[in-house]
């Protein structure tokens, strides 16, 4: 009798255009069906960048926004107004569970607090939804492992917000390096510099929000409980363990390209230091840092290359830089040029009894990353969102799949561990844990 009931239940669901899967309900989409999307977290990033990129191509690709989940009543009202002004009616939900109970939603865009991304991705795929998940993917290895397993098990289409993977200059750089023309990488230098004391600050909102306006316990998820703190709710990027700050927000973009271009999944080791040298406003995450990575095959410690990453809030000179060096020259993703600069000259080569090694100059497609807080005009985000939408429609692997997010998370967490402990940090393959001074790093 129970078996027959289950059969009838599944038949009824199927007739309604829904499939009962191991991870929840999912609508069976036809080739011409409109794909209905919900927003998880009506954040600044969502409204300034992700939504403009989505809406600019929604009609063409037959997508629509139909719902918004946010635990803060102010954000729900702002979402209602935002979409009404565009002639779009959306349902508002006080939490994600309520949104996922609505079978009218096929996919979600997740733009919540940094430490929530991985667990919100788990929730989405277990509810049978595809997802676009902002970076950083995860800020702890426990969250990263849970999310990787859940996404792979679900078979859902998940794009991580590492938008460089959809940019034509980075795609061309990847193809060039993997072709062998560049030669082995010997060094990478990366930087992300701004002079923005206001970055990640929300003083007016901090002064006006009340605990009753939101759901503090739901916000904390699996983080250790502490009493209501509006700064940690609204300015979470300044406070560990809600965000790593610089590593999760900025470095995650750049270090991802190292993994992409080389096929390596994480550093062999990391050392780092930094401090709050200027912006002494109660923040806990550093305003200046330098990390040194050792990359290469685990079974050959004598080969590989070094990555030096620097970032500061206190002086914008230099902006963002991504420089890849080989013995034959330089690949510069700021100028989008490959040059023989620094390559092996004839007089130097003769000492070693080898031939000079100089790259042929060439230009990559022109596109530039933005360092401003409002990146609404960022063409990378537009292209990356399009890739996700096409991947959902065609059921294909997106440019930045869950594995890419898992790998950048390992590098981020290794840097966070080095900054917090002062120890040399490694990664244990067997347990998939970050080790600082030989001990598992958590908080």
Secondary structure, DSSP 8 states (H G I E B T S, - for coil): -HHHHHHHHHHHHHHTTEEEETTEEEE---TT--EEEEEE---HHIIIIIHHHHHHHHHHHTEEEEEEE-SSHHHHHHHHHHHHTTT---EEESSHHHHHT-TT--EEEE---GGGHHHHHHHHHHTT-EEEE-S---SSHHHHHHHHHHHHHHT--EEES-GGGG-HHHHHHHHHHHHTSS-SEEEEEEEEE-B-TTTT--HHHHHH--GGGS-HHHHHTTS------HHHHHSGGGSTTT--THIIIIIHHHHHHHHHHH---S-SEEEEEEE--S--SS--S-SEEEEEEEES-TT-TTS-EEEEEEEESB--TT-EEEEEEETTEEEETTTTEEE-TT-B-HHHHGGGT---B----EE--------SS--TT-HHHHHHHHHHHHHHHHT---SS-HHHHHHHHHHHHHHHHHHHH-S-EEEETTTTEEEETTEE---
